[in-house]
Amino acid sequence: MEKDFEKIFQDKIDREVRIEPRDWMPEKYRQTLIRQISQHAHSEIVGMLPEGNWITRAPNLRRKAILLAKVQDEAGHGLYLYSAAETLGISRDEMYHQLHTGKAKYSSIFNYPTLSWADMGAIGWLVDGAAIMNQVPLCRTSFGPYARAMVRVCKEESFHQRQGFEILLTLSRGNEAQKKMAQDSIDRWWWPSIMMFGPKDDESPNTQLSMKWKIKRFTNDELRQKFVDVCAEQIKILGLTIPDPELKWNEERGHYDFGPINWDEFWQVVQGNGPCNKERLEARRKAWDDGAWVREAASAYAAKRKNDTTEAAA
């Protein structure tokens, strides 16, 4: 019987019919989605921290308002994604617990520090740019709630990328100190950004099934190559350089070649040994603990309203 269900399920996937929460699905499909969507949601929430660090230090009111709106957008993205994951049978409290205990992961990029205002530009151009490259195909992912959430997320992320590029463009046209600041930021964020796409395809344990089930539409290495190709052209507008002496156009492949990635650094950060891993988790745990009274008050108010409604009905 289960094999029949699996055949029907795969047939729907192959025919581009979206899977909805009440549809039968293999347990592995459900767990893969919970892992991916919750990790995505955690990344949006943790990703608020390095940028929030610069809200009070933005160079003018316009920049401050834009950055504040961007961080607010990231919070909204996290909420959309937590809601999508909840349709798979996991509670939000459980997802938070997995994050706070270190069981669940989030994007390794957010474990690097933001040292200058130019980092707001590099995060927008490179980090959000890599995110868009990853996320646009997710608008066609096979799981309905995830795909629908990603439509709005991608629209807002496109503005984030433009905002980041505009910051770097302004700095690149400024004085020597500003140009140096922009270049330094790109130097620090380039390699972590291309690590965002995850491990090499032959070392990614989830890619094969995710491609079969159309959770993913492209492999990690395919998306990484697209990102490098785009950035290698955009950097010319900035008049700055990508910190990779091996970056060059390969006419035969029709793509840019690029240098080796430091996978030791990638795995160290993923395993919790990055520059800011402990700081980021401590900040999230503190926010959870400090917000306990709000959750308790909201629960008490909801219970009171329910009791009042029951008494009125009686």
N, C-alpha and C positions, 0 to 999 in steps of 0.2 A: 504493500500500500504506500509506504513512504517513498519508494522508488518512483511510483506513479506521480506523487506530488512533486518530487524533484524534477521529473521530466516536464510536467506542466509549468513549473516555476522557471526552468531554464528556457522553455519555449517562449514564455512571456518576455524574458530578458532579451532573447534573440530577436523578437519582433518589436523591440523598443517599447513594450508596454510597461509602464512604471509599476513598481511594487508599492502597495500601500500598507499601513500598519496592521490592518486586520487580515491581510492576505497571508496564506501559508508561506513560510520561508524556512530554509535550512537554518539550524541553530548557529552554524558557523557564519552564515551571512549576517544574522542578527548581531552576533558578538563582534564581527568585523566592523559593522556599522557603529555599534556602541563605542568601540575603541576609537575609530576614526573621528566620529562626530564630537564625542566628548573631548578628545585631544584638541580638535579644532576650536571648540568653545573655550577650553582652558587657555589656549593660545591667545584668543581675543582678549580675555580678561587679564591675563598676566602681561600681555602686550601693552596694556594701558600704563604700566608702571614706568618703563624707561622714558616714555614721552611725557607722562604726568610730571616727571622730575623737572621739566623745563617750562611748565605753564607759567609759573610766577617769574621766570627769568627770560621770557620772550622779549625781543628787542623793542617791540612797540605794541600798542593796543590791538592793531589789526592782526598781527601775528599771534598774539595771545588768544584772541577770539577764535581764530581759525584752528589753532591747536586744541583749544578747549572743546570745540565742536567735533574735532576728529577723535579725541579720546572718548567723548560721549558716544560717537558712532560705534567705536569698538565695544563699548559696554552693551550697546544694543545688539551687535552681532553675536556676542556671547549668549545673550538671552534667547535670540532666535534659535541658535544651535542647541542650547540646552533643551529647549522646547521640542525640537526635532528628535533629539535623543530620547526624551521621555516617552515618545510614542512607541519606542521599542521595548518598554517595560522596565526601564531603570529610573530610579527617582533622582531628583536633582541633589538631594542631600547625599545620596550615595556617590554621585559624581564628584561633589565637593570633597567628600571624605577621601576618595581615591586620589584627588589632587593634593590635598593637605598631607597625606601620609606618604606621598611620593610614588604610589602605585601607578597612577596615571601620568603620562608624559604631556608636555606641551612643546611648542616649537623651540628648538635649541637656540634660535637667534635672539630670544629675549633674555638670555643669560649673559649678554654682553653689556657693558656700561655705556651710557650716553655722556660723553666728556665735553662736548661743545654744542653750540646752537646748530652748527652745520650738521650734526648728527640727526637733527630733525629732518633735514633735507635728504640725507642718505637713507634714513629709514623709510621716508616716503617714496623715494625713487627706487631704491634697491629692494628693501624688505617688502613694502607693499606691492612693488612690481613683481617680485617673485610670488607673492601671495596670489595676485591676479592671474599670473600664468598657471598656477595650480588650480585656482578656484573657478575660472570661467568654464572649463570642461565639466565641473561639478554641477553646473546648471542643467546638465544632461545626464546626471548620475541616475542610476536605476531606481533609487529609493525616493519616492515622491516628496515627503516632507523636507528632506535634505535638499533636493533639487530646487524646490520652491523657495526655501530660505536663502539659497545662494544667489538668486536673481537680484534681490535687493542688496545683499552684501556686496556683490560685484559692482553694482552701480556706485555704491558709496566708496568702495576701495579705489575705483578709477579716479575719483576726485582726490583721494589721499595721495595717490601717486603723482598726480599733476602738481599738487601743493608742494610735495617734496622736491620735485624737479625744479619748480619755480624758485624755491629757496636756494638750491645749488646754482641755478642760473644767475640769480641776483648776486650771490657771493662771487661767482666766477667772473663777473663783470665789475667787481669792486676793486679795492686796493690790494696790494700784495699780501697783506696779512689775511684778508678775507679769502683770497684765492688759495692761500696756503692752508687755511682752516678747512675749506671745502675739499681740497685734495687729501688732506690728512684723514678726513672722515671717510672718503671713498676708500682710501687705503685700508682702513680698519674694518669696514663693513662689507667689502666685496666678497672675500672668501666665505665668511659666515653666511652671506646671502645665497651663494650657490650651493652651500651645504643644506639649505632649507628644503631642497627637493628630496632629501632623504638619502639613504645609502645607495650604492650602485645597484643596478638591476639584478645582478647575479648574487647580491648579498641581501636583497630585500625579501623577507620571508612571506610577505603578504601580496606582492605584486601579481603573481600568477592568478590567484583566485579572484582578486579585485578586478582584474582585467576581464576574466571570464564572466563575472557577474555584472560587469559594466558599472561597478562602483567608481572605478577609475577608467578614463578613456585613453590616457597616455601613460607611459612608464616614467619613472623618476628621471632616467637619463635623457629621454626624449624632451621632457619639459625643461630640464637643465640646459640642454643645447639650445632650445628656442630662446630661453632667457639670455644666454650669453650672446646669441646672434643679435638680439634687439639692443642690448646694452652697449655692445661694441660699436653700434652705429650712433646711438644717442649720446655717447660720451663725446663724440666729435662736436656736437652743438655746444657742449659745456666748455670745450677747449681744455679739458683736463685729461687725465690718463687712468686707465684701469691697471691696477698693480699686478700685471701678469706679463712678464717678458715673452712668454710663449704664445700670447694671443695673436693670431694672424689668420687671414682669410685663406681657406683651402678651396681652390677653384674646383678641384675634382669632386670633393664632398658636397660643395655648395653650402658649407657652414664654416664658422670660425673654429679653429683649433684652439685649445686652451690648456694651461699647465695642470699638473697633478694636484689633486685636492688633498689636504692634510687630514686623512681619515682618522688618525690617532686623536687629533684635536676634536673632531666631530664626536667620536664615541666617548671621549672624556666628558664633554659637555652633556651629552645625552644621559650619561650615567650619574650626573649630578656633581661633576667636578669642574664646572665652568666658573668664570669670574664672579658671576652673580647668582648662581643657583640657590644658595642658602638664603641670600637676601630676598630673592623673589618669593620663595615659599614662606619665609617668615612674615613677609608683608601680607600675603594672602591669608595666612593663619590668624594674624593679628586682626585683619579686617573682619574675618569670620567671628572671632571672639568678641570684638568690640561691637559687632552688630547683633549680638544675641538678644539684647533688650528690645530691639526693633522687631525681631521675629516673634519674641514672646508677646509683645504688645499687640502685634497684628493678629496673632492666633487668639489672644484673649478677646479682642474686639470682634473677630469673626464668630467666636463661640457665643458671645453676648448677643450679637445680631440674630444668630440662628435660634437662640433661646427665646428672644423677644418675638420672633416670627412665629415660633411654635405656640407661645402663650396667646398671641393675638388670634391665631387660627382656632385655638380651643375656645 
